[in-house]
């Protein structure tokens, strides 16, 4: 009986996971970026992607190697694909010689050897940008107030300065950094090109236990947090409010989340629990600049009480 290469590999993938292969060589496993076993590095760049049997494929942003568990063994051992297949079967006690395969699984060794390496998933570009952003943000130590921050009367809350530019991490609900927003003195807001932005957020304050605010933009969020001392999340766009709100409710189903919204058409385009300043065309940073913490607290309290959004304990936290 001739060796059925694809069929044998499918049998192995059906019984063994990529993590088990890594562990069999003594490497640590887990979610996120791992230290690549295929080259020397101090910062993780090795990613396993779900979606296929055997936990999918891998891609390394450092050495740029990619493939499935078979490719990994081939690269790591420096052997051929056929030898790597035998190595996997032997390592996990799978008898490939006695198995009959259906026609649906038939494939030749020569055909496999001629196959091109799998293309990295689209998310690889975003992950590459995320790594660059993480390294860049980690290198920033300056906390001087930028011209934009002075104009908006706001402080740094975990953010950084790069000269006269305010730099804000764009993260997911699990605090993974994906991109950076740069706010220039004239108010222009830019992100790293080709990086993930959709659904990204930034949290000011600790993880919420009972209530959190959600604001559009850092200046508004920083103003709400400074006034209320309640955890405030930032959505970087009005169109992103609903996505961020959904992610937060999924992660924290028991807390109350209120949008501290901009009183304009984009800011009101959602159907989320929200509190808006009285004056059309303003946001809570405008209220903060004009009247300070008292004006923000009073404005939020009046609107939230009127809409039944403010609980007694939270009311007490706001000084009422």
N, C-alpha and C positions, 0 to 999 in steps of 0.2 A: 504494500500500500504506500503510495507516494505521500509526501508531506503536504498537507493542505495549510499553506502559510496563514492566510487570512482567517480561516476557520479556527486554527490553533490559537491565534492571537485573540480572537473573539472569546474563546473558551477561557483563556487566561484573564482577560478583562472582566469576564463575568464572575470570576472568583476572587480576583485580587484588585485592590484599589491602588491608585497612584501613591497615596500616603503610605500604604503598606510597603510598597517598593522602596520609597525613601527611607522608611524606618528600618528596612532590612539591611540598608547600608549604613545605618547609624545616624541618619540625619533627622533633625527636628522637623515637625510638620505643624500646620495650622493655617488659619486664614490670613489674608494679606500677603505682603511681600516677604519672602524667606531669603536667607543667605544662599546664594547659588552654589550647588555642589560641584559645578563644572568649571568654576574659576575662583580665584582668591578675591575676596571683597570684605569690606567692613560694614557696608550698608546693604540691606536686602534688596534684591532686584529680580528674584525668581518668583513667578506667579503661576499657580495652577488654576485653570479655568474649568468650570463645571459645564455639563451639557452632553458629554459622551460617556459611554460605558467606561468603567475604570477611572471615574472622576475627571475625564477630559484630557486636555492637552496642557503643556506648559510653555511658557515663554520667558526668556531672561532678557531684561533690558540692558544688562551689562555686556554679556558675551554674544547676545542676539541669537542664541540657539533656541530652537523650538521643536515641538513634536509631541508624541504620546509617550507612554511608559517604555515602549520598545526603543524609541529613539533615545530616551534618557539613558537606558542601559548601554546602548550602542556607543553614545558619546562618553559616558563615564568609564566604561571598561575599555574603550578603544578597539571594539571588535565589530564584526559584520552584523547585519540585521539577522541573518540566520543563526549566528552564534548567540546573539542577544536573546532571540526567541528561546533557544535551548536553555540559556542561562535562567531565564524567568521560569520556564517550566520546571527545571531542576530545583531551583530555589524554593518553589512553593509546592513541590510534590505533585505536579500535574502530568499525567501520562498522556503525552500527545501521540504516541505511536499506535495506541489501541482504539482511538476514537474514529468513528465513522461520521462523515460530514454530509450534509444535504447539498444539493446543487446550488442553493441560494448562497452558500458560504464559500463556494469554490473560488480559488484564485491561485495564481502561480507566484513562486518566489521571484522570478525574473520581473514580473509585472510590478511587484512591490518595490523592488530595488530601483526601478525606473521612475517610480512616483516622485513628484516634487515635494519638498517639505511643505507642511501646511502653512498657509499665510497666517500671520498673527491676527487675532481678533481686532475689530475696530477699536475696542476699548484700550488696546495697547497704546495708542497715541495719547489718549487722555491720561493713562497711567504714567507714561513717560513725562508728560507735562507736570503731573502731580508730584513726581519725584523731584523734578527741577524746582518746583515751587516750594516744596518742603525744605530743600537745601537752601534756597534763597532766603526764605523767611527765617530759618534757624540762624542764618548769618547776620541778620539785622539785630542790632542792640539799641539803636537810637530810640528814645521816647520823647524827644522834643515835640512841642506842639507845632503843627504845620499851619501855614496861612489859612487853609480851609477850616481847620479845627478852631483857630482863633475867631474866625468869622462866625462859626456855628456855636461857639462857646461850649465845646465838648472836650472830653479827655480821652486818653488812651485806656481801653479796657481789653488788655491782651493784644492790642494792635501794635504796629511799629511805624517808625518814620524812616524814610530814605531821602535825606535832604529835606526838600519842601513837599514831598509826596507822602500821603498817608497810605499805608499798606495794610489790607484787611484780608485774613484768610477766608476763603470760600470752602466750606466743609459740608459733610453730610451729617445725618442725624447721629451717627456713631463717632463723630469728631475726627473723621479722616479728612485730611486736607487735600483738596483737589485742584484748587486754583487760587489766584491772588487777585484782589481788586486794588487798583491804584487810583487814588483820588488826587487830582492835581489842584493847585491853588485856584484855578478858575472854575473848579467844580466838575471838570471832565472826569468821567469814570470809565476806566478801561480794565480789561482782563487779559491774561495771557492767551494768545491765540491758540486755537486747537485744543484748549483745555475744557474740562467739564464745567458747565455753569448751571444747567437745568437742574432744579431741585436743590441747589446748594443754599447754605445758610451760614449764619455765624451767631454763636451764643454769647451773651454778656451775662455774667453771673453763674452761680452753681446750677447743677441740674435741678429742675423744678420738682416740688413735692405736692403743691396744691394748685398753683396758678402761674401762668407765664403770659407775657405780652409778645406779640409778633408785630414788628414794624417794617416798613419799607425803607431801607437805606440805613447806613450806619449813624448818621447824624441824628435821625429821629429816634432810633433805638437807644443810642447813648443818652439822649435827653430823657427818655422815658425811664431808663434804668437809674440815672442819676437822681431823678425826682422820687421814684417809688421804691427803689432798692429791691425790686422784684425782677426775677430772671426775665430777660428780654431777648428774643431771637430776631435776627435780621434776615429778611428776604431781600435779595439784591435788586429785584424788580417787582413792580405791581403784579405782573402776570405770574410771578412765581409764588405769590402768597398762598394760593390754594394748595399747591404741591407741598410746600413746607408745612402748612397746617396739617395736611393729611399724614405726612410722615411723623409729625410730633404726636398726633392723636394715636397713631398706631404704636408708638414707643411708650407714650405716657397716657394710656386710656383713662386714667382716673383724675387727670388734672383739667382745670379750666384754662382755655387759651383764648385770649381776646386780642383782636387785631387793633393796634393803636394806629389807625389808618390816616392816610393823607386825604384831605377833603377835596378831591378832584375826581374827574370821571374815571381815570384808570384806577385810582385808589378805591373806588366804590364798585368796581366791576365784578367783584366776587359776592358770594352770599354767606359770608362767614360772620360770626359774632364780632362786632366791631364798635369802636368808639372813635368819633371824629371831632376835631375842633369845630367850634361854631362857625367860624368865618370860612367861606368857600375859597379854595385856592391856597389854604394854609395846611401845615402839618404840625406835629407836636413839638418839633424843634423850633418852629416860629413862636409857639406858645412859650417854650422854655426861654428863648432869647428875650422875649418881651416881658415875661412876668416871673421867670424862675420856677423853682420846684413847686411853690405854692399854687401857681397858676396851672401847672400841669396836673398836680394831684386833684385840685378842685374840679378842673375840666373833665378829667377821667371819671371822677366820682359821680358827678352830676349825670353824665351820659350813661354810665354803667348802671347806676341805681335806676334810672329811668327805663332801662331796657332789661332790668333784672339780671345783670351780669356780675354784680358785686356781692360776694358773700360777707357775712358778719366778720369772720376772722380776717379776711383780706381788707375789709373796710377799716378794721383796727390797725392793720399794718400801714395803711395810708394816712393814719393820723386822725381818723374820724371815729 
